[in-house]
Amino acid sequence: MALSEKKFNYLSEMGIDLWQQRDDGNMTTSEKKTEDNYLSIEHSAIEHSRLFDDVLTALTLTKGDYTIKSTTITFEFFDWHFSKGNDISFENSKLVTPPLSTIGLSTLLKKGLWQQLQTFN
């Protein structure tokens, strides 16, 4: 289970030592190919996105409850990736959607995103 930086800091302040698995780059070839299919994430675009703020609100999360890596936004219960296509899918704790800028322009994509997010409520 991944912890947000905020929760990790709280536990550390309470004197609770935590072990977290580190990504040591030991990915299989198929995992590397899958990673190559995802788009890079721009921190500033995510942090200033009204749609992303709405997603956080819907999931009752705050800005400290996720981490952004090169191609992944990691939440406690799923990872969010952006792809070039217009498909929205959720499998194996992995949400894959078009970029937020693309979703924001399409009512159909917004509807698909909200339908996927309903599985977490």
N, C-alpha and C positions, 0 to 999 in steps of 0.2 A: 504494500500500500504506500503510495507516494504521499508525502506531507507537503503542504504549502510552506513557503518560507516563514510566513507569519506564525503558523502552528509550531513549526520547528523551533523558532525563537522562543515562543512561550514555554515549550517543554524544556528547552535548554536553560532558561531563566529559573525554572523550578528545580534545576539540578538533575533532571532526568536525562541520562545518556541514551542516545539513539544510534542505532546502526541503520544506515541507509545503503542500499545497493547502488553502486556506482556503475555508470556506463563505461565499460572498459574497451569498447570497440569490437567485441567478439560477436559480431553479427554474422549470420549465415548469408550466403550469396543471395538467396531469395529475399531476405530482409533488406539487404542493401538495394536490390532492384526496386522493392516497394518504396523505400525511402526516396529513391531518385524520382519517383512519380509525383511526389508532393512538392508544392511550391514553397519557397522560402517565406518566412513570416517577418514582416516589418513591425517592430515593437511599437513605433509611434502610430502606425496606421491602426493597430489593434487598440491601443490605449485611448485613441481619440475617436473611436467608432461608436456612434449612438446605438447601432445594432448590437455590438458586443456588450455594451452597458445593459441593454435590454435583456440579453441572454443571461448575464450575471444576475440581474434582478429576478428573472423568472426562476433561476436555479437557487435563489437565496444565497448567493455567493458575493464576496467582495474582491477587490483587486489583489488582496493578499492570498487568495485561495487558489491561485493557479501560477504556473511557471511557463515561460515561453522559451523554447529552444529553437534551433534553426528551422525546423519544419513542423514543430509540434507545440500545441498549447496543452499542457498537462494539468488536468484537474484531478481531484482525489479519486473519482470513479470512472473517468474515461480520458482518452487522448483525442484531440481535435486536430485534423490535418486539412489542408486546403489543396485541391487538385485543379487541373485545367478544365476538366469536364463540367457538365451541368448536373451531374448526378449527386444525390444526397443519400448516404448509406451509413448504417451503424452495425458493425459486426465486431465481435471479440473486443469489446470495450474501446472501439476505435470509430469515431465519427469522422466521416470524410465528406467535405462539402466544397463547392466553389468558393473563391475568396469572398470576403464580406462585401467588397465593392460590387461584385457581380450579384450577390444575393440581394443587396439593397435596391437594385434596379428592377427586380422581378418579383411580382406578387406571388407567382407560382413557386419560386424558390424559397421565399420567406415562409410560405405555407408549409412546404416540405420540411424546412428546418424546424419550425415550431412543432410539427407532428413528431419528428424524431426526438425533440427535447421533452415531449410529454411523457416519454418512457421513464424519465428521471423523477417525475413528481408523483 
